[in-house]
């Protein structure tokens, strides 16, 4: 299945040889390394990207969901050129940050906001803030949920073994994660068991409100509501990590489910592809931040380029109307996959949420990480390399999802489905 891809990408292979002598695995983020070698890209425009060999791909990965507005959106290009002429970073507060804080406050229904650069920083600070506010140490996370690359939450993100706490990286001492407790997604009892035992020591429950790092697994609404009630009973804070969901539905998962968590984190798509993240929430909780109180700092926090990009993205591009068009295209794509399942008699389950969707190579919709893990990854990889060799990047990995941007169009979806049909027929015929 790889041979077509290898034939088309000799320059990527050669760059990998050079890069891997200087950069571990030849990449800047572990997730960008997929064996046999990573794809090296040179540019993106609209819904497409180009690699070093001159191949063009319709991009449905959209930088792991960071490009809800597509590549090089003309409005962003114009605004950033103007901004850069007046400096990229000022070292003191940039006045327009206040405008952005107000936009986020209204759109995501939060009282106070602080900015960082990455999702990792946002979730790291959110749990620190929760601990400072509650004066408690423990936190609950869910198996299969990813909150970035910092020590405390790199626990049970993609474990093979069931029922054991497992750290997902070398170099993280067990001691550092002794306060991180792990529950099962969509299993209220697993949360209640931990809370009834340790509730008075638990600062926060952090979750991806729609799990998007094991495909897409929505929560049962009763499960979410149960957790909110339980947390209230014990004075535990709820943190919605909306780094993905916040840019995939107009007002994020909090808006979608009509819930008001104590804290939320945002990142990825909200700044149109520039690094910007947000920690936001209730006033009395956010007020623990400050000099000689709770640390939150960063040279690049709210850098003017990102702030301007985010204002333009949120007010002029990711509007209610444009989301409506995106949802329509997203349904078209998932319906196309559902039709293919009927035609080809193949085990695929398609699912969407907001601007995203995915396919599971199974005849059931997984409801938690264990059910997700049962799905055979090998078929996904066959599908992925074949799709790539035919000019479609369907998503970044088997546990990721596609993102429909405001620059995708109906032709992109039709092309995706034509290629998928060819690829799935090939897989089916062995
Ligand atoms: N939270 C979630 C839900 C994510 O999906 C990610 C990244 N995929 C992060 C946090 C970390 O964000 P970043 O890569 O910007 O550090």
Boltz pocket constraint, residues with backbone or C-beta under 6 A from the ligand:
constraints:
  - pocket:
      binder: B
      contacts: [[A, 64], [A, 117], [A, 118], [A, 119], [A, 120], [A, 121], [A, 123], [A, 146], [A, 147], [A, 148], [A, 149], [A, 208], [A, 212], [A, 213], [A, 241], [A, 242], [A, 243], [A, 244], [A, 267], [A, 268]]
      max_distance: 6.0
